[in-house]
Amino acid sequence: MRKGFQGLSGLVTGKMEKDPISGDVFIFINRRATHIKLLHWESGGFVIYYKRLEKGTFSLPKVLESGTVSWSQLVMMIEGIKAEKLRHLSRYNPPSPIDFIDKNTK
């Protein structure tokens, strides 16, 4: 947990083989799960969010098939909420403009 901007972005590039300026949030947790660092690229530079727990540990969420966690899982992990059973309710997703154009041209 001693690494800063350069070290963490180097890990993202070298070990994870990802682009650190992609806009994704990269999560780093120490072995005891008491410290967490989030590395994120915003317009103009990197941002590091660092949290150290005085008591307790971070509860790691289940990783999705793509090797990522959802935004809601990340927020719950940082806030100390452990979801035993997680069920996502269906939500309305409006069609994208491309889908609308494709259906009208057929």
ZADO-1210 file (C-alpha; in nm, 4 decimals, padded with zeros to 6 digits):
<atoms>
<atom x="00.0000" y="00.0000" z="00.0000" code="MET" pos="1"/>
<atom x="00.3025" y="00.2273" z="-00.0381" code="ARG" pos="2"/>
<atom x="00.2559" y="00.2880" z="-00.4082" code="LYS" pos="3"/>
<atom x="00.1392" y="00.6209" z="-00.5423" code="GLY" pos="4"/>
<atom x="00.0084" y="00.7313" z="-00.8790" code="PHE" pos="5"/>
<atom x="00.3021" y="00.6036" z="-01.0858" code="GLN" pos="6"/>
<atom x="00.3346" y="00.2716" z="-00.9041" code="GLY" pos="7"/>
<atom x="-00.0348" y="00.1890" z="-00.9190" code="LEU" pos="8"/>
<atom x="-00.0685" y="00.2879" z="-01.2842" code="SER" pos="9"/>
<atom x="00.2400" y="00.0732" z="-01.3529" code="GLY" pos="10"/>
<atom x="00.0669" y="-00.2259" z="-01.1890" code="LEU" pos="11"/>
<atom x="-00.2446" y="-00.1661" z="-01.3987" code="VAL" pos="12"/>
<atom x="-00.0377" y="-00.1569" z="-01.7182" code="THR" pos="13"/>
<atom x="00.2138" y="-00.4314" z="-01.6357" code="GLY" pos="14"/>
<atom x="00.0269" y="-00.6891" z="-01.4279" code="LYS" pos="15"/>
<atom x="-00.3364" y="-00.6327" z="-01.5261" code="MET" pos="16"/>
<atom x="-00.2576" y="-00.5446" z="-01.8882" code="GLU" pos="17"/>
<atom x="-00.5215" y="-00.2691" z="-01.8809" code="LYS" pos="18"/>
<atom x="-00.5114" y="00.0976" z="-01.9785" code="ASP" pos="19"/>
<atom x="-00.4991" y="00.3092" z="-01.6588" code="PRO" pos="20"/>
<atom x="-00.6474" y="00.6123" z="-01.8369" code="ILE" pos="21"/>
<atom x="-00.9497" y="00.4180" z="-01.9649" code="SER" pos="22"/>
<atom x="-01.1789" y="00.5752" z="-01.7043" code="GLY" pos="23"/>
<atom x="-01.2195" y="00.2495" z="-01.5100" code="ASP" pos="24"/>
<atom x="-01.1721" y="00.2411" z="-01.1323" code="VAL" pos="25"/>
<atom x="-00.8932" y="00.0028" z="-01.0247" code="PHE" pos="26"/>
<atom x="-00.9185" y="-00.1465" z="-00.6757" code="ILE" pos="27"/>
<atom x="-00.6171" y="-00.2336" z="-00.4579" code="PHE" pos="28"/>
<atom x="-00.6631" y="-00.3975" z="-00.1161" code="ILE" pos="29"/>
<atom x="-00.3939" y="-00.5032" z="00.1302" code="ASN" pos="30"/>
<atom x="-00.3651" y="-00.8629" z="00.2540" code="ARG" pos="31"/>
<atom x="-00.5425" y="-00.7990" z="00.5840" code="ARG" pos="32"/>
<atom x="-00.8257" y="-00.6179" z="00.3982" code="ALA" pos="33"/>
<atom x="-00.7958" y="-00.3134" z="00.6235" code="THR" pos="34"/>
<atom x="-00.6720" y="-00.0677" z="00.3579" code="HIS" pos="35"/>
<atom x="-00.8146" y="00.0082" z="00.0146" code="ILE" pos="36"/>
<atom x="-00.6943" y="00.2311" z="-00.2681" code="LYS" pos="37"/>
<atom x="-00.8965" y="00.3192" z="-00.5754" code="LEU" pos="38"/>
<atom x="-00.7157" y="00.4554" z="-00.8799" code="LEU" pos="39"/>
<atom x="-00.9205" y="00.6487" z="-01.1340" code="HIS" pos="40"/>
<atom x="-00.8379" y="00.8710" z="-01.4310" code="TRP" pos="41"/>
<atom x="-01.0432" y="01.1886" z="-01.4616" code="GLU" pos="42"/>
<atom x="-00.9984" y="01.4590" z="-01.7199" code="SER" pos="43"/>
<atom x="-00.6587" y="01.6060" z="-01.6510" code="GLY" pos="44"/>
<atom x="-00.5110" y="01.3479" z="-01.4163" code="GLY" pos="45"/>
<atom x="-00.5261" y="01.0552" z="-01.1774" code="PHE" pos="46"/>
<atom x="-00.7269" y="01.0461" z="-00.8555" code="VAL" pos="47"/>
<atom x="-00.6481" y="00.8116" z="-00.5657" code="ILE" pos="48"/>
<atom x="-00.9124" y="00.7369" z="-00.3046" code="TYR" pos="49"/>
<atom x="-00.7534" y="00.5813" z="00.0051" code="TYR" pos="50"/>
<atom x="-00.9357" y="00.4453" z="00.3086" code="LYS" pos="51"/>
<atom x="-00.7914" y="00.2790" z="00.6187" code="ARG" pos="52"/>
<atom x="-01.0259" y="00.1057" z="00.8584" code="LEU" pos="53"/>
<atom x="-00.9598" y="00.1536" z="01.2285" code="GLU" pos="54"/>
<atom x="-01.1642" y="-00.1564" z="01.3111" code="LYS" pos="55"/>
<atom x="-01.2863" y="-00.4460" z="01.0983" code="GLY" pos="56"/>
<atom x="-01.2095" y="-00.5446" z="00.7411" code="THR" pos="57"/>
<atom x="-01.3454" y="-00.4843" z="00.3940" code="PHE" pos="58"/>
<atom x="-01.5822" y="-00.7549" z="00.2754" code="SER" pos="59"/>
<atom x="-01.4896" y="-00.8412" z="-00.0812" code="LEU" pos="60"/>
<atom x="-01.7826" y="-00.8703" z="-00.3258" code="PRO" pos="61"/>
<atom x="-01.8249" y="-01.1492" z="-00.5767" code="LYS" pos="62"/>
<atom x="-01.6469" y="-01.0677" z="-00.8991" code="VAL" pos="63"/>
<atom x="-01.8624" y="-01.0569" z="-01.2105" code="LEU" pos="64"/>
<atom x="-01.7894" y="-01.2833" z="-01.5093" code="GLU" pos="65"/>
<atom x="-01.5955" y="-01.0029" z="-01.6771" code="SER" pos="66"/>
<atom x="-01.3555" y="-00.9829" z="-01.3804" code="GLY" pos="67"/>
<atom x="-01.5125" y="-00.6610" z="-01.2548" code="THR" pos="68"/>
<atom x="-01.7401" y="-00.5492" z="-00.9745" code="VAL" pos="69"/>
<atom x="-02.0439" y="-00.3284" z="-01.0231" code="SER" pos="70"/>
<atom x="-02.0568" y="00.0281" z="-00.8952" code="TRP" pos="71"/>
<atom x="-02.3163" y="-00.0671" z="-00.6329" code="SER" pos="72"/>
<atom x="-02.0952" y="-00.3541" z="-00.5078" code="GLN" pos="73"/>
<atom x="-01.7986" y="-00.1175" z="-00.4797" code="LEU" pos="74"/>
<atom x="-01.9978" y="00.1398" z="-00.2822" code="VAL" pos="75"/>
<atom x="-02.1348" y="-00.1263" z="-00.0464" code="MET" pos="76"/>
<atom x="-01.7843" y="-00.2658" z="00.0099" code="MET" pos="77"/>
<atom x="-01.6445" y="00.0770" z="00.0965" code="ILE" pos="78"/>
<atom x="-01.9376" y="00.1546" z="00.3272" code="GLU" pos="79"/>
<atom x="-01.9080" y="-00.1800" z="00.5083" code="GLY" pos="80"/>
<atom x="-02.2294" y="-00.3345" z="00.3820" code="ILE" pos="81"/>
<atom x="-02.2156" y="-00.7099" z="00.3240" code="LYS" pos="82"/>
<atom x="-02.4879" y="-00.8414" z="00.0977" code="ALA" pos="83"/>
<atom x="-02.5531" y="-01.2069" z="00.1762" code="GLU" pos="84"/>
<atom x="-02.8002" y="-01.2538" z="-00.1066" code="LYS" pos="85"/>
<atom x="-02.8017" y="-01.0066" z="-00.3875" code="LEU" pos="86"/>
<atom x="-03.0934" y="-00.9937" z="-00.6272" code="ARG" pos="87"/>
<atom x="-03.1140" y="-00.7268" z="-00.8945" code="HIS" pos="88"/>
<atom x="-03.4657" y="-00.6225" z="-00.9859" code="LEU" pos="89"/>
<atom x="-03.5433" y="-00.5639" z="-01.3505" code="SER" pos="90"/>
<atom x="-03.5407" y="-00.2034" z="-01.4622" code="ARG" pos="91"/>
<atom x="-03.6583" y="-00.0279" z="-01.7751" code="TYR" pos="92"/>
<atom x="-03.3808" y="00.0403" z="-02.0248" code="ASN" pos="93"/>
<atom x="-03.4935" y="00.2630" z="-02.3125" code="PRO" pos="94"/>
<atom x="-03.3755" y="00.1538" z="-02.6559" code="PRO" pos="95"/>
<atom x="-03.0690" y="00.3307" z="-02.7880" code="SER" pos="96"/>
<atom x="-03.1121" y="00.5622" z="-03.0892" code="PRO" pos="97"/>
<atom x="-02.9190" y="00.3120" z="-03.3036" code="ILE" pos="98"/>
<atom x="-03.1711" y="00.0362" z="-03.2228" code="ASP" pos="99"/>
<atom x="-03.4546" y="00.2714" z="-03.3168" code="PHE" pos="100"/>
<atom x="-03.2914" y="00.3560" z="-03.6521" code="ILE" pos="101"/>
<atom x="-03.2222" y="-00.0134" z="-03.7295" code="ASP" pos="102"/>
<atom x="-03.5852" y="-00.1140" z="-03.6696" code="LYS" pos="103"/>
<atom x="-03.7222" y="00.1665" z="-03.8888" code="ASN" pos="104"/>
<atom x="-03.4905" y="00.0927" z="-04.1839" code="THR" pos="105"/>
<atom x="-03.5938" y="-00.2716" z="-04.2133" code="LYS" pos="106"/>
</atoms>
